Amino acid sequence: MNAGRPAKNSRPPFGERLYKARTNKGLTQDQMASQLGITQTAYTLWERRTIALREDQIKMLVQILGVTPNYLYGQEE
């Protein structure tokens, strides 16, 4: 079941892959944000906008989600 309000715009490619990896793990945005040490609002921007993440943030994402950086960057399925 989806919570929150629906997005007005589609996700960028990175955000779409991040969303899919998160939902495949069964995690909410709030759970992801908590594990990353950021707010849920900040995490939402990671999925919804084109942003630049630091190397340490990418490392945390792949560790939490069990995916590779190449997957997140669209270089592999």
N, C-alpha and C positions, 0 to 999 in steps of 0.2 A: 504494500500500500504506500503510495506516495504521500508525503506530508509537505506542508508549505504551499506557497502559491506557485502557479506554473510560470515558467520563464517566458519573457516577451520575445527574446531573440534565441536563435540556435547557438549551440556551443561551438567554440572553435575546435579544430581537430584534436589538439592536445587535451582540451577540456572534455571532449567526448570520450577519448580513451581513458582519461582519469576517472570519469563518471562510471564507465563500464567496468573498469577494474575494481572500483570501490563497491559497486552494487554486486558484482560477482563474489566479492568477499563477504557480502552481507553487512557492510558497515554503513552507518549514517554519516552525513556531513559532520554532525556534532562529534561523533566518535573519532572520525579522522582528525578533526581540528584538535581534539583533546590529545591524541597521540602525537601530533605535530607541535603542540605547544602554542597554537594560535587560536584565534576566535573562529567560531562557526561562520561569521560574516566574511572574514578574510579567506577562509577555505572556499566558500561559495564563489568568490572571485576567481580562484584558481580554476574552477570548472567553467565559469561563465565568461571570462574575459581573456584576452591574449595578454599574458604577463611574463615577466622574466623571473625565473626562480634561481636561487643560488644552488651551487653544487651540493651543499649539505642537505638542502630541502629535497632535491631529487633523490639523493641517497636514502633519505628517510622514507620517501614515497615508495620506492621500489622494495624496501625492506618490509614495510607494512603491507603492501599490496601483493607481494610475491610476483612482480613483473620485472622486466628489464627496462633500462633507460631507453633502449632502442624501440621497445613497444610504445612507450609513452610519446616518443618523438615521431612515431609513425614509420619507422624503418623496418618493422617486422610486425606480423599479426600475432 
